[in-house]
């Protein structure tokens, strides 16, 4: 199972991997979501703002998934946005682990 840590504390290379995961994970199921690496990089950077939560799942130092959450309704509710797992790693419980805070 991966180690789940704050994305903000990771090097630029891991942030770039997170952006690529976003493009790859949504390519088939929602092709217009983040069709380019530049748009996905903007999403990663936006998820790293102070009022949001952003975690990355790492296996041997490489990103295999990431999750963001933003506060809504006067900080009473957190919306998961986005949750993405590398397509080659899907089906192994990584998304579930990130969503549960494990």
C-alpha positions in Angstrom: 0.0 0.0 0.0 1.2 3.5 -0.7 2.3 6.1 1.8 -0.1 9.1 1.8 1.4 12.5 2.6 0.8 16.2 2.0 1.5 17.1 -1.6 2.6 20.6 -0.6 5.7 19.2 1.0 6.8 17.2 -2.0 9.3 18.2 -4.7 8.2 19.6 -8.1 8.8 16.3 -9.7 6.0 14.7 -7.6 3.7 17.6 -8.3 4.3 17.0 -12.0 3.5 13.3 -11.6 0.3 14.3 -9.9 -0.7 16.5 -12.8 0.1 13.7 -15.3 -2.1 11.3 -13.3 -4.9 13.8 -13.6 -4.6 13.8 -17.4 -4.3 10.1 -17.7 -7.0 9.1 -15.2 -9.6 11.3 -16.8 -8.6 10.8 -20.4 -11.2 8.1 -21.1 -14.0 8.8 -18.6 -14.1 12.6 -18.9 -11.9 13.6 -21.8 -12.7 17.3 -21.5 -11.9 17.5 -17.8 -8.1 18.1 -17.9 -7.1 17.4 -21.5 -3.6 19.0 -21.2 -0.8 18.8 -18.8 -0.8 22.6 -18.4 -4.5 22.5 -17.3 -3.8 19.6 -14.9 -0.7 21.5 -13.5 -3.0 24.5 -12.8 -5.4 22.2 -11.0 -2.6 20.8 -8.9 -1.3 24.3 -8.0 -4.9 25.5 -7.2 -5.3 22.5 -4.9 -2.2 23.6 -2.9 -3.8 26.8 -1.6 -4.0 27.3 2.1 -7.7 26.7 2.5 -7.6 23.3 0.8 -6.4 19.8 1.6 -4.1 18.0 -0.9 -2.6 14.6 -0.4 -0.6 12.3 -2.6 -0.1 8.6 -2.6 3.5 7.5 -3.0 5.0 4.2 -3.8 8.8 4.2 -3.6 8.8 8.0 -3.9 6.6 8.0 -7.0 3.1 9.5 -7.1 0.4 6.9 -7.9 -2.6 9.0 -7.0 -3.7 12.2 -5.4 -6.7 13.8 -3.8 -7.8 17.3 -3.1 -10.6 18.7 -0.8 -12.1 22.1 -0.5 -14.2 23.6 2.2 -17.8 24.4 1.5 -20.8 25.7 3.5 -18.9 27.8 6.0 -16.3 25.0 6.4 -18.9 22.5 7.5 -18.5 20.2 4.5 -15.5 19.1 2.5 -15.9 18.3 -1.2 -13.4 15.9 -2.7 -12.0 17.5 -5.8 -10.3 15.8 -7.6 -9.5 12.2 -6.7 -7.3 10.5 -9.3 -5.3 7.3 -9.4 -2.8 6.3 -12.1 -4.8 4.0 -14.4 -2.1 1.4 -14.1 -2.6 1.4 -10.3 -6.4 1.4 -10.3 -8.3 -1.3 -8.5 -5.8 -1.7 -5.7 -7.6 0.4 -3.1 -5.4 3.5 -3.5 -8.4 5.8 -4.0 -10.2 4.3 -1.1 -7.2 4.8 1.1 -6.8 8.4 0.1 -10.5 9.1 0.6 -10.5 7.6 4.1 -7.4 9.5 5.3 -5.4 6.3 5.8 
